[in-house]
Amino acid sequence: MADDELVAATAERYFAIVSACLSLGVRQRGLDRNPALAEAASESLPQQQRSDRTDQQFWTPAQLASYREVRR
């Protein structure tokens, strides 16, 4: 799967979750309407900016194994 497909799939999943939560709010009479269902998007999502992120952390296999052991 290409990076842009993953980004699109993630955005669609998040939208579905938000829409479902808003629909629940409508059913429970906390909201008058679900704004996520109002209309189709009129613009595409902006292009993701690629950069060399140095603030992102990754676990080594040993760190991951240690975490999993603690969580059991």
ABEGO torsion letter per residue (X at the ends): XBAAAAAAAAAAAAAAAAAAAAAAAAAAGABABBAAAABBBABBBBBBBBBBBAABBBBBAAAAAAAAAAAX
